[in-house]
């Protein structure tokens, strides 16, 4: 590990306790001076969002259950219009990455302070990263304006997640930590958080019904790692696959991660050492692939609905823009990674 690094802590407040969704959000809104709060969610999370809205009392001006995967631009535009019509002075995003992504769009486009109440392990709540999809292309960026002012973690909200979703959501979180370990702006602090996050999630996910707090704790750490470091090849490929082919976000991360790690393995010995400790396995890429299998998660892009001919389009889109990665990936390398992930056979180190 290099003794030269830069670590910048993001200005965030975290409240972590069972029941916090309906007991802490109002206090966080009051602390921020918010008086007209719009609550955001997806359609499946509306009941929880309504409970949060009820806890806000007169400070809530409405519930907007319009969040969808990959935050299409038109969905973001609609939410901005709703917020302006209601004269909202802040928003609370309740749910997974889609709801929090919509909240970030409001923060970016309307300048509204955001409180995040995650109900999955997506990790978006810990990052200044935003994403919007337009005409089949997902654009991402970093802006402190979208960073939630408060994050309220309530393990009880994760109880309703089906086991399959818990698995892929947790694997998505692990992906954040894995890439943070070999990011060009990694630091000793982030490396410690990443290893602990992976360890916590890998232990909790197979028994998640009895370990919700441990899993959410791991997801928090992994999300914080994503927020503090530069995204690389893994996230680039997943953004292309999700934005262009509308593949499910967490499932795509689950499938792609072992193959990108296998490709990068020859260039990241320190990362492999940390992941061997965290996962308790000599081959971390194969260990993550096996973990996905034990969780009943999908392990091929074909199973997610990617057409084989889509591989070539994904290669072109991924190769067209630069990204950080510890090992240079040519178009042929990208094609090999995506083909292996499409077929779903166990990953081979170095591909």
Helices and strands as residue ranges (DSSP letters): E 13-16, H 20-23, H 25-31, E 37-42, G 43-45, H 46-56, G 57-59, E 60-67, H 73-85, E 90-95, H 97-110, E 113-118, G 124-126, E 129-134, E 137-142, G 144-146, E 150-153, G 155-160, H 163-181, H 188-205, G 208-210, H 212-228, H 233-245, H 249-264, G 265-267, H 269-279, H 284-294, H 310-319, H 331-343
